[in-house]
Amino acid sequence: MSVGCDLLDADHRALLALVRRLDAAVRSHESFEVVASLLTVGVELTRAHVLREERVCRALDRPVEAAHEHAHAAFVAWSDGVRTEYATHRDLGRLRAVMPVIFDWWHQHVCDLDMIDKPFYEDNALRIGRLFGADVLAEPILAQAPLHWPPRPAPVFGLLCRESA
């Protein structure tokens, strides 16, 4: 599933690991606080990733296709709605029902949409690395407070903040 750019590939791996962790939390009926925290981190990491992907293209004078940008915005908005619905209803069954949609969106997004741009990312991997350095997606999000939502702190287990080289 590599798009040929370490920075974006690391984002994709971190997000997939988080989605898998969320799915495991839902299936094992973990506490509201843990699931809500994972949902929040997932929404915020997704938002950060799609903005980064768009910034990469713009920084390299490559237009972001309207359909791709719309797919980003629509999924972030939908994900935020899922998070809000879970906070309101606290219904793991409803959340479990949408987990396949989340997995499918990420698979389709990376394997179809992002792979279209693989030659661009491969050709510009060094420039992207120079522009964005070793910026690890989870670090800026995890450094911000408050991380957890709802306000009561909850641990976020299993989220790797740094990919090993």
C-alpha positions in Angstrom: 0.0 0.0 0.0 2.9 2.3 -0.4 2.4 5.6 -2.3 6.2 6.0 -2.5 6.5 8.8 0.0 7.7 7.8 3.5 5.8 10.7 5.2 2.4 9.8 3.7 3.1 6.1 4.0 3.8 6.6 7.7 0.5 8.5 8.0 -1.4 5.7 6.3 0.2 3.1 8.6 -0.6 5.1 11.7 -4.2 5.6 10.6 -4.7 2.0 9.7 -3.3 0.9 13.1 -5.7 3.3 14.8 -8.7 2.1 12.8 -7.8 -1.5 13.7 -7.4 -0.5 17.4 -10.8 1.2 17.3 -12.4 -1.9 15.7 -10.9 -4.1 18.4 -12.2 -1.7 21.1 -15.7 -1.8 19.7 -15.7 -5.6 19.3 -14.4 -6.1 22.9 -16.9 -3.6 24.3 -14.3 -1.4 25.9 -15.4 1.6 28.0 -17.1 4.6 26.5 -14.1 6.7 27.4 -11.6 4.5 25.5 -13.8 4.2 22.4 -14.7 8.0 22.4 -11.0 8.8 22.8 -10.0 6.6 19.9 -12.8 8.1 17.8 -11.5 11.6 18.6 -7.9 10.8 17.8 -9.0 9.1 14.6 -11.0 12.1 13.4 -8.2 14.5 14.3 -5.4 12.4 12.7 -7.6 12.0 9.6 -8.1 15.7 9.4 -4.4 16.4 9.9 -3.5 13.8 7.3 -5.8 15.0 4.5 -4.7 18.6 5.1 -1.0 17.4 4.9 -1.7 15.5 1.7 -3.2 18.6 0.2 -0.4 20.8 1.5 2.2 18.5 -0.1 0.5 18.9 -3.5 0.2 22.6 -3.2 3.8 23.1 -2.0 4.9 21.3 -5.1 2.6 23.3 -7.4 0.4 20.3 -8.1 -3.3 21.1 -8.1 -5.5 19.0 -5.8 -8.3 17.5 -7.8 -11.7 18.8 -6.6 -13.1 15.2 -6.3 -10.1 14.2 -4.1 -10.4 17.3 -1.9 -14.2 16.7 -1.7 -13.6 13.1 -0.7 -11.3 14.3 2.1 -13.8 16.9 3.4 -16.8 14.6 3.2 -15.1 11.8 5.1 -13.8 14.1 7.8 -17.3 15.5 8.2 -18.9 12.1 8.2 -16.3 10.8 10.8 -17.0 13.7 13.0 -20.7 12.9 12.8 -20.0 9.3 13.8 -18.1 10.6 16.8 -20.9 12.9 17.8 -23.5 10.2 17.4 -21.5 7.8 19.6 -21.1 10.5 22.3 -24.9 11.1 22.2 -26.1 7.5 22.1 -23.1 5.5 23.4 -24.2 2.7 21.2 -21.4 0.3 20.3 -23.8 -1.6 18.0 -24.3 1.4 15.8 -20.6 2.1 15.8 -19.8 -1.5 15.0 -22.2 -1.3 12.0 -20.1 1.6 10.4 -16.7 0.1 11.0 -16.7 -1.6 7.6 -17.4 1.8 6.0 -14.4 3.2 7.8 -12.1 0.3 6.6 -13.5 0.5 3.1 -13.0 4.3 2.8 -9.4 4.1 3.9 -8.7 1.1 1.6 -10.3 2.8 -1.4 -8.7 6.1 -0.6 -5.1 4.8 -0.3 -5.3 1.9 -2.8 -7.3 3.8 -5.5 -7.1 7.6 -5.1 -3.7 8.0 -3.6 -2.1 5.3 -5.9 -3.0 7.5 -8.9 -0.5 10.0 -7.5 2.2 7.4 -6.7 4.5 8.4 -9.6 4.3 12.0 -8.4 5.0 11.1 -4.8 7.9 8.8 -5.8 9.4 11.5 -8.0 9.2 14.1 -5.3 9.9 12.0 -2.2 13.1 13.9 -1.4 11.5 17.3 -1.9 8.6 16.3 0.3 11.0 15.1 3.0 12.9 18.4 2.8 9.7 20.4 3.0 8.1 18.5 5.9 11.1 17.0 7.6 10.5 14.2 10.1 7.1 15.5 11.0 5.3 12.5 12.4 1.6 12.8 12.1 0.6 11.7 15.6 3.1 13.9 17.4 1.4 17.3 16.8 -2.0 15.9 17.5 -1.0 14.1 20.7 0.9 17.2 21.9 -2.3 19.3 21.7 -4.6 19.6 24.7 -7.2 18.6 25.3 -6.7 15.3 23.4 -9.5 13.3 24.9 -13.2 13.8 24.2 -15.4 13.9 26.2 -13.5 16.0 28.8 -12.8 13.2 31.2 -9.4 11.8 30.3 -9.2 8.3 28.9 -6.1 6.4 27.9 -5.4 5.8 24.2 -3.9 2.3 24.1 -2.0 0.9 21.1 -1.4 4.1 19.2 2.2 4.3 17.9 3.3 7.9 17.7 6.5 7.3 15.8 7.2 4.9 13.0 10.6 3.3 13.3 12.9 3.8 10.3 
